[in-house]
Every structure is written in C-alpha cells, then in structure tokens.
Amino acid sequence: MADKTSTTYTLLQLRTGKRWTQKEAAKELGVSESTLSKWENAIRFPTMDQVWLIEDTYGVPLSGINFLPENTVKPFKTKEAS
C-alpha cells in the first residue's frame, strides 16, 4: 500500500489487498462473515476494540481506514459567494 498518511482504504480494499476472502478475513478478525459484510457495506460499524484489531490485522492506522464504501462518499462542495 502507498503512503499511509494521506491515503485511506475501505475495508473491502484492505481485505482484497491481502487477497483474503470474506471468510478468511472474518476469521482473522474474530467475527462472522455476516458481520464483516455489514462493515464493508456500511450497514453496521465496528466497536473501538474491533477497530484496533482491524488496524493490527491490516497494518493500517485508523486515519488510513475509511469505514464507508467508496461509492457512498461524495466530495464536499462549498457554495460559491455570489
């Protein structure tokens, strides 16, 4: 993975970067496949204890993890002054 200080990765990107199936990643994280799927699809979110485990498992700090799938994140636009 590239520069961890400025790049963020979704949980799906982190998992596929390791070439793990959901089943394999869920086992590493100590959760069910269903739970991992819900995290990856932003239906539910991990607790802080689980976030720390995610950081350790994937080797990425919290600041490098985006818990929302890419297609749900829209750029912030400010209104131009008239």
C-alpha positions in Angstrom: 0.0 0.0 0.0 1.1 3.5 -0.7 1.7 6.4 1.7 -0.4 5.6 4.7 -0.5 9.1 6.0 -2.5 10.6 3.1 -4.3 7.6 1.6 -7.4 5.9 3.0 -8.6 2.5 2.2 -12.1 0.9 2.6 -12.4 -2.3 4.5 -13.0 -4.1 1.2 -9.8 -2.6 -0.3 -7.8 -3.7 2.7 -9.3 -7.2 2.6 -8.8 -7.7 -1.2 -5.3 -6.2 -0.9 -4.4 -9.2 1.3 -6.2 -11.5 -1.2 -8.5 -12.8 1.5 -12.0 -14.0 1.1 -14.6 -12.6 3.5 -14.4 -15.9 5.3 -10.7 -15.7 5.8 -10.8 -12.0 6.9 -13.7 -12.7 9.2 -11.7 -15.5 10.9 -8.6 -13.2 11.3 -10.8 -10.5 12.8 -12.8 -12.9 15.0 -16.2 -12.0 13.6 -18.8 -13.7 11.4 -18.8 -13.3 7.6 -22.1 -11.6 8.0 -20.7 -9.0 10.4 -17.7 -8.3 8.1 -20.1 -7.9 5.2 -22.2 -5.4 7.1 -19.0 -3.4 8.0 -17.8 -3.5 4.4 -21.2 -2.2 3.2 -21.6 0.4 6.0 -24.7 -1.2 7.4 -23.0 -1.6 10.8 -19.7 -0.3 12.2 -17.1 -2.0 14.4 -16.6 -1.1 18.0 -13.4 0.7 19.0 -11.9 -2.6 20.3 -12.7 -4.1 16.8 -11.2 -1.1 15.1 -7.9 -1.6 17.0 -7.9 -5.2 15.8 -8.6 -4.1 12.2 -5.6 -1.7 12.5 -3.4 -4.5 13.7 -4.6 -7.1 11.2 -4.3 -4.9 8.2 -1.3 -2.8 9.4 -3.1 0.5 8.7 -3.7 3.2 11.3 -7.3 4.4 11.9 -6.6 7.6 9.9 -6.0 5.3 6.9 -9.3 3.5 7.1 -12.5 4.7 5.5 -15.4 2.9 7.0 -17.7 4.0 4.2 -17.7 2.3 0.8 -16.2 4.5 -1.9 -19.5 4.8 -3.8 -21.2 6.4 -0.7 -18.6 9.1 -0.1 -19.3 12.3 -2.1 -16.9 15.2 -2.2 -17.8 18.2 -0.1 -18.5 21.3 -2.2 -18.8 24.8 -0.8 -21.3 27.3 -2.2 -19.6 30.0 -4.2 -20.2 33.5 -2.9 -22.5 35.5 -5.3 
